[in-house]
């Protein structure tokens, strides 16, 4: 992943290229080349590219990784105060807690439309298949966090124990069926 310093270097090189194309555009008008209007377009494009790269060099890229979180996918996001993530049905309670914290961090954006409560609610759900051809969505918990503060120490995580109990439990092998190889 590129750092802000990398984007600053890219912006400098793009700025130099913009100046070169601007000089070529001016020269093309003086000499009346047939591609003079295309050079004006290329110069304009390079200027926009340079400004974009410079803007990326100002914004720090930070992504916090919460230990123990599992991969999730966002299945609904209103762009305001509601979002739903999908987690695997094999998730444990500690993994669900970490995944909700990760989602709260990943889905935070100061550009979300807030209402009077200014809280983002992210619900976690898994899909169970009790019988073939039947799918049952099961909400496992939610996290509520501030829409205005990146580092929210008032974040509230609520888990639904009766729904967590419905998740399939991992089965351990029977110890009597496990064979240990003998060294000869």
C-alpha positions as protocol buffer text, in pm:
chain_id: "A"
residue {
  index: 1
  type: UNK
  ca { x: 0 y: 0 z: 0 }
}
residue {
  index: 2
  type: UNK
  ca { x: 128 y: 343 z: -87 }
}
residue {
  index: 3
  type: UNK
  ca { x: 209 y: 588 z: 191 }
}
residue {
  index: 4
  type: UNK
  ca { x: 145 y: 961 z: 197 }
}
residue {
  index: 5
  type: UNK
  ca { x: 515 y: 1020 z: 119 }
}
residue {
  index: 6
  type: UNK
  ca { x: 480 y: 804 z: -193 }
}
residue {
  index: 7
  type: UNK
  ca { x: 182 y: 1010 z: -309 }
}
residue {
  index: 8
  type: UNK
  ca { x: 382 y: 1330 z: -255 }
}
residue {
  index: 9
  type: UNK
  ca { x: 658 y: 1197 z: -484 }
}
residue {
  index: 10
  type: UNK
  ca { x: 394 y: 1094 z: -742 }
}
residue {
  index: 11
  type: UNK
  ca { x: 241 y: 1442 z: -721 }
}
residue {
  index: 12
  type: UNK
  ca { x: 580 y: 1605 z: -780 }
}
residue {
  index: 13
  type: UNK
  ca { x: 648 y: 1394 z: -1089 }
}
residue {
  index: 14
  type: UNK
  ca { x: 295 y: 1451 z: -1213 }
}
residue {
  index: 15
  type: UNK
  ca { x: 343 y: 1826 z: -1162 }
}
residue {
  index: 16
  type: UNK
  ca { x: 662 y: 1818 z: -1367 }
}
residue {
  index: 17
  type: UNK
  ca { x: 480 y: 1627 z: -1643 }
}
residue {
  index: 18
  type: UNK
  ca { x: 198 y: 1884 z: -1630 }
}
residue {
  index: 19
  type: UNK
  ca { x: 445 y: 2168 z: -1681 }
}
residue {
  index: 20
  type: UNK
  ca { x: 606 y: 1982 z: -1973 }
}
residue {
  index: 21
  type: UNK
  ca { x: 268 y: 1929 z: -2139 }
}
residue {
  index: 22
  type: UNK
  ca { x: 174 y: 2294 z: -2076 }
}
residue {
  index: 23
  type: UNK
  ca { x: 497 y: 2406 z: -2246 }
}
residue {
  index: 24
  type: UNK
  ca { x: 426 y: 2172 z: -2537 }
}
residue {
  index: 25
  type: UNK
  ca { x: 71 y: 2311 z: -2563 }
}
residue {
  index: 26
  type: UNK
  ca { x: 202 y: 2669 z: -2577 }
}
residue {
  index: 27
  type: UNK
  ca { x: 466 y: 2567 z: -2833 }
}
residue {
  index: 28
  type: UNK
  ca { x: 201 y: 2388 z: -3042 }
}
residue {
  index: 29
  type: UNK
  ca { x: -7 y: 2707 z: -3060 }
}
residue {
  index: 30
  type: UNK
  ca { x: 298 y: 2910 z: -3166 }
}
residue {
  index: 31
  type: UNK
  ca { x: 394 y: 2660 z: -3438 }
}
residue {
  index: 32
  type: UNK
  ca { x: 25 y: 2577 z: -3520 }
}
residue {
  index: 33
  type: UNK
  ca { x: 54 y: 2201 z: -3481 }
}
residue {
  index: 34
  type: UNK
  ca { x: -254 y: 1997 z: -3555 }
}
residue {
  index: 35
  type: UNK
  ca { x: -253 y: 1836 z: -3210 }
}
residue {
  index: 36
  type: UNK
  ca { x: -253 y: 2166 z: -3017 }
}
residue {
  index: 37
  type: UNK
  ca { x: -606 y: 2122 z: -2879 }
}
residue {
  index: 38
  type: UNK
  ca { x: -532 y: 1765 z: -2775 }
}
residue {
  index: 39
  type: UNK
  ca { x: -229 y: 1891 z: -2585 }
}
residue {
  index: 40
  type: UNK
  ca { x: -453 y: 2139 z: -2402 }
}
residue {
  index: 41
  type: UNK
  ca { x: -675 y: 1845 z: -2299 }
}
residue {
  index: 42
  type: UNK
  ca { x: -377 y: 1639 z: -2186 }
}
residue {
  index: 43
  type: UNK
  ca { x: -247 y: 1936 z: -1986 }
}
residue {
  index: 44
  type: UNK
  ca { x: -584 y: 1980 z: -1816 }
}
residue {
  index: 45
  type: UNK
  ca { x: -603 y: 1610 z: -1734 }
}
residue {
  index: 46
  type: UNK
  ca { x: -251 y: 1612 z: -1592 }
}
residue {
  index: 47
  type: UNK
  ca { x: -338 y: 1915 z: -1377 }
}
residue {
  index: 48
  type: UNK
  ca { x: -640 y: 1735 z: -1230 }
}
residue {
  index: 49
  type: UNK
  ca { x: -428 y: 1423 z: -1173 }
}
residue {
  index: 50
  type: UNK
  ca { x: -159 y: 1629 z: -999 }
}
residue {
  index: 51
  type: UNK
  ca { x: -411 y: 1794 z: -766 }
}
residue {
  index: 52
  type: UNK
  ca { x: -562 y: 1454 z: -680 }
}
residue {
  index: 53
  type: UNK
  ca { x: -225 y: 1299 z: -604 }
}
residue {
  index: 54
  type: UNK
  ca { x: -130 y: 1599 z: -392 }
}
residue {
  index: 55
  type: UNK
  ca { x: -456 y: 1566 z: -196 }
}
residue {
  index: 56
  type: UNK
  ca { x: -379 y: 1199 z: -132 }
}
residue {
  index: 57
  type: UNK
  ca { x: -40 y: 1300 z: 4 }
}
residue {
  index: 58
  type: UNK
  ca { x: -209 y: 1514 z: 271 }
}
residue {
  index: 59
  type: UNK
  ca { x: -454 y: 1254 z: 406 }
}
residue {
  index: 60
  type: UNK
  ca { x: -301 y: 990 z: 632 }
}
residue {
  index: 61
  type: UNK
  ca { x: -398 y: 633 z: 549 }
}
residue {
  index: 62
  type: UNK
  ca { x: -457 y: 441 z: 867 }
}
residue {
  index: 63
  type: UNK
  ca { x: -637 y: 113 z: 908 }
}
residue {
  index: 64
  type: UNK
  ca { x: -661 y: -40 z: 1248 }
}
residue {
  index: 65
  type: UNK
  ca { x: -665 y: -419 z: 1261 }
}
residue {
  index: 66
  type: UNK
  ca { x: -851 y: -568 z: 1557 }
}
residue {
  index: 67
  type: UNK
  ca { x: -692 y: -900 z: 1665 }
}
residue {
  index: 68
  type: UNK
  ca { x: -932 y: -1193 z: 1649 }
}
residue {
  index: 69
  type: UNK
  ca { x: -1171 y: -1037 z: 1396 }
}
residue {
  index: 70
  type: UNK
  ca { x: -1289 y: -1259 z: 1112 }
}
residue {
  index: 71
  type: UNK
  ca { x: -1362 y: -1153 z: 757 }
}
residue {
  index: 72
  type: UNK
  ca { x: -1704 y: -1002 z: 707 }
}
residue {
  index: 73
  type: UNK
  ca { x: -1894 y: -853 z: 418 }
}
residue {
  index: 74
  type: UNK
  ca { x: -2119 y: -550 z: 427 }
}
residue {
  index: 75
  type: UNK
  ca { x: -2461 y: -655 z: 303 }
}
residue {
  index: 76
  type: UNK
  ca { x: -2648 y: -331 z: 375 }
}
residue {
  index: 77
  type: UNK
  ca { x: -2533 y: 22 z: 434 }
}
residue {
  index: 78
  type: UNK
  ca { x: -2776 y: 312 z: 434 }
}
residue {
  index: 79
  type: UNK
  ca { x: -2493 y: 566 z: 419 }
}
residue {
  index: 80
  type: UNK
  ca { x: -2637 y: 717 z: 732 }
}
residue {
  index: 81
  type: UNK
  ca { x: -2695 y: 540 z: 1063 }
}
residue {
  index: 82
  type: UNK
  ca { x: -2763 y: 175 z: 971 }
}
residue {
  index: 83
  type: UNK
  ca { x: -2540 y: -105 z: 838 }
}
residue {
  index: 84
  type: UNK
  ca { x: -2552 y: -484 z: 838 }
}
residue {
  index: 85
  type: UNK
  ca { x: -2254 y: -717 z: 806 }
}
residue {
  index: 86
  type: UNK
  ca { x: -2255 y: -1088 z: 729 }
}
residue {
  index: 87
  type: UNK
  ca { x: -2035 y: -1320 z: 932 }
}
residue {
  index: 88
  type: UNK
  ca { x: -1981 y: -1694 z: 898 }
}
residue {
  index: 89
  type: UNK
  ca { x: -2208 y: -1916 z: 1110 }
}
residue {
  index: 90
  type: UNK
  ca { x: -1900 y: -2078 z: 1264 }
}
residue {
  index: 91
  type: UNK
  ca { x: -1805 y: -1755 z: 1446 }
}
residue {
  index: 92
  type: UNK
  ca { x: -1733 y: -1766 z: 1819 }
}
residue {
  index: 93
  type: UNK
  ca { x: -1838 y: -1507 z: 2076 }
}
residue {
  index: 94
  type: UNK
  ca { x: -1488 y: -1358 z: 2106 }
}
residue {
  index: 95
  type: UNK
  ca { x: -1452 y: -1344 z: 1727 }
}
residue {
  index: 96
  type: UNK
  ca { x: -1795 y: -1177 z: 1698 }
}
residue {
  index: 97
  type: UNK
  ca { x: -1695 y: -912 z: 1951 }
}
residue {
  index: 98
  type: UNK
  ca { x: -1368 y: -842 z: 1766 }
}
residue {
  index: 99
  type: UNK
  ca { x: -1545 y: -843 z: 1428 }
}
residue {
  index: 100
  type: UNK
  ca { x: -1805 y: -591 z: 1547 }
}
residue {
  index: 101
  type: UNK
  ca { x: -1523 y: -366 z: 1669 }
}
residue {
  index: 102
  type: UNK
  ca { x: -1346 y: -405 z: 1333 }
}
residue {
  index: 103
  type: UNK
  ca { x: -1665 y: -322 z: 1143 }
}
residue {
  index: 104
  type: UNK
  ca { x: -1724 y: -16 z: 1362 }
}
residue {
  index: 105
  type: UNK
  ca { x: -1374 y: 101 z: 1275 }
}
residue {
  index: 106
  type: UNK
  ca { x: -1395 y: 16 z: 904 }
}
residue {
  index: 107
  type: UNK
  ca { x: -1739 y: 163 z: 841 }
}
residue {
  index: 108
  type: UNK
  ca { x: -1678 y: 488 z: 1028 }
}
residue {
  index: 109
  type: UNK
  ca { x: -1688 y: 791 z: 803 }
}
residue {
  index: 110
  type: UNK
  ca { x: -1732 y: 1155 z: 900 }
}
residue {
  index: 111
  type: UNK
  ca { x: -1939 y: 1196 z: 583 }
}
residue {
  index: 112
  type: UNK
  ca { x: -2229 y: 980 z: 704 }
}
residue {
  index: 113
  type: UNK
  ca { x: -2563 y: 1152 z: 732 }
}
residue {
  index: 114
  type: UNK
  ca { x: -2655 y: 1180 z: 1097 }
}
residue {
  index: 115
  type: UNK
  ca { x: -2987 y: 1221 z: 1267 }
}
residue {
  index: 116
  type: UNK
  ca { x: -3059 y: 1351 z: 1610 }
}
residue {
  index: 117
  type: UNK
  ca { x: -2902 y: 1051 z: 1788 }
}
residue {
  index: 118
  type: UNK
  ca { x: -2574 y: 1070 z: 1588 }
}
residue {
  index: 119
  type: UNK
  ca { x: -2507 y: 697 z: 1637 }
}
residue {
  index: 120
  type: UNK
  ca { x: -2407 y: 441 z: 1376 }
}
residue {
  index: 121
  type: UNK
  ca { x: -2564 y: 99 z: 1436 }
}
residue {
  index: 122
  type: UNK
  ca { x: -2395 y: -202 z: 1274 }
}
residue {
  index: 123
  type: UNK
  ca { x: -2573 y: -535 z: 1306 }
}
residue {
  index: 124
  type: UNK
  ca { x: -2401 y: -870 z: 1250 }
}
residue {
  index: 125
  type: UNK
  ca { x: -2593 y: -1157 z: 1098 }
}
residue {
  index: 126
  type: UNK
  ca { x: -2524 y: -1511 z: 990 }
}
residue {
  index: 127
  type: UNK
  ca { x: -2726 y: -1735 z: 761 }
}
residue {
  index: 128
  type: UNK
  ca { x: -2826 y: -2075 z: 897 }
}
residue {
  index: 129
  type: UNK
  ca { x: -2959 y: -2359 z: 685 }
}
residue {
  index: 130
  type: UNK
  ca { x: -3181 y: -2568 z: 917 }
}
residue {
  index: 131
  type: UNK
  ca { x: -3287 y: -2793 z: 629 }
}
residue {
  index: 132
  type: UNK
  ca { x: -3201 y: -2815 z: 260 }
}
residue {
  index: 133
  type: UNK
  ca { x: -3347 y: -2525 z: 61 }
}
residue {
  index: 134
  type: UNK
  ca { x: -3426 y: -2317 z: 371 }
}
residue {
  index: 135
  type: UNK
  ca { x: -3217 y: -2021 z: 479 }
}
residue {
  index: 136
  type: UNK
  ca { x: -3267 y: -1844 z: 809 }
}
residue {
  index: 137
  type: UNK
  ca { x: -3100 y: -1507 z: 877 }
}
residue {
  index: 138
  type: UNK
  ca { x: -2993 y: -1485 z: 1237 }
}
residue {
  index: 139
  type: UNK
  ca { x: -2891 y: -1154 z: 1394 }
}
residue {
  index: 140
  type: UNK
  ca { x: -2612 y: -1219 z: 1643 }
}
residue {
  index: 141
  type: UNK
  ca { x: -2541 y: -874 z: 1783 }
}
residue {
  index: 142
  type: UNK
  ca { x: -2480 y: -511 z: 1712 }
}
residue {
  index: 143
  type: UNK
  ca { x: -2246 y: -225 z: 1786 }
}
residue {
  index: 144
  type: UNK
  ca { x: -2348 y: 138 z: 1831 }
}
residue {
  index: 145
  type: UNK
  ca { x: -2082 y: 403 z: 1788 }
}
residue {
  index: 146
  type: UNK
  ca { x: -2055 y: 777 z: 1742 }
}
residue {
  index: 147
  type: UNK
  ca { x: -2088 y: 926 z: 1395 }
}
residue {
  index: 148
  type: UNK
  ca { x: -1866 y: 1220 z: 1484 }
}
residue {
  index: 149
  type: UNK
  ca { x: -1567 y: 1080 z: 1676 }
}
residue {
  index: 150
  type: UNK
  ca { x: -1319 y: 841 z: 1514 }
}
residue {
  index: 151
  type: UNK
  ca { x: -1190 y: 715 z: 1851 }
}
residue {
  index: 152
  type: UNK
  ca { x: -1517 y: 635 z: 2024 }
}
residue {
  index: 153
  type: UNK
  ca { x: -1470 y: 519 z: 2384 }
}
residue {
  index: 154
  type: UNK
  ca { x: -1849 y: 510 z: 2435 }
}
residue {
  index: 155
  type: UNK
  ca { x: -1900 y: 229 z: 2180 }
}
residue {
  index: 156
  type: UNK
  ca { x: -2169 y: -19 z: 2294 }
}
residue {
  index: 157
  type: UNK
  ca { x: -2159 y: -383 z: 2183 }
}
residue {
  index: 158
  type: UNK
  ca { x: -2469 y: -595 z: 2239 }
}
residue {
  index: 159
  type: UNK
  ca { x: -2468 y: -970 z: 2172 }
}
residue {
  index: 160
  type: UNK
  ca { x: -2783 y: -1182 z: 2154 }
}
residue {
  index: 161
  type: UNK
  ca { x: -2710 y: -1497 z: 2359 }
}
residue {
  index: 162
  type: UNK
  ca { x: -3019 y: -1692 z: 2249 }
}
residue {
  index: 163
  type: UNK
  ca { x: -2922 y: -1644 z: 1883 }
}
residue {
  index: 164
  type: UNK
  ca { x: -2558 y: -1730 z: 1952 }
}
residue {
  index: 165
  type: UNK
  ca { x: -2676 y: -2056 z: 2108 }
}
residue {
  index: 166
  type: UNK
  ca { x: -2837 y: -2153 z: 1774 }
}
residue {
  index: 167
  type: UNK
  ca { x: -2503 y: -2142 z: 1592 }
}
residue {
  index: 168
  type: UNK
  ca { x: -2352 y: -2478 z: 1504 }
}
residue {
  index: 169
  type: UNK
  ca { x: -2089 y: -2573 z: 1756 }
}
residue {
  index: 170
  type: UNK
  ca { x: -1754 y: -2699 z: 1628 }
}
residue {
  index: 171
  type: UNK
  ca { x: -1723 y: -3071 z: 1677 }
}
residue {
  index: 172
  type: UNK
  ca { x: -1405 y: -3212 z: 1821 }
}
residue {
  index: 173
  type: UNK
  ca { x: -1287 y: -3555 z: 1712 }
}
residue {
  index: 174
  type: UNK
  ca { x: -1350 y: -3844 z: 1948 }
}
residue {
  index: 175
  type: UNK
  ca { x: -1021 y: -3902 z: 2137 }
}
residue {
  index: 176
  type: UNK
  ca { x: -1059 y: -4281 z: 2106 }
}
residue {
  index: 177
  type: UNK
  ca { x: -1068 y: -4257 z: 1725 }
}
residue {
  index: 178
  type: UNK
  ca { x: -745 y: -4058 z: 1698 }
}
residue {
  index: 179
  type: UNK
  ca { x: -440 y: -4271 z: 1625 }
}
residue {
  index: 180
  type: UNK
  ca { x: -93 y: -4157 z: 1714 }
}
residue {
  index: 181
  type: UNK
  ca { x: 188 y: -4280 z: 1487 }
}
residue {
  index: 182
  type: UNK
  ca { x: 449 y: -4487 z: 1666 }
}
residue {
  index: 183
  type: UNK
  ca { x: 818 y: -4421 z: 1613 }
}
residue {
  index: 184
  type: UNK
  ca { x: 1001 y: -4735 z: 1504 }
}
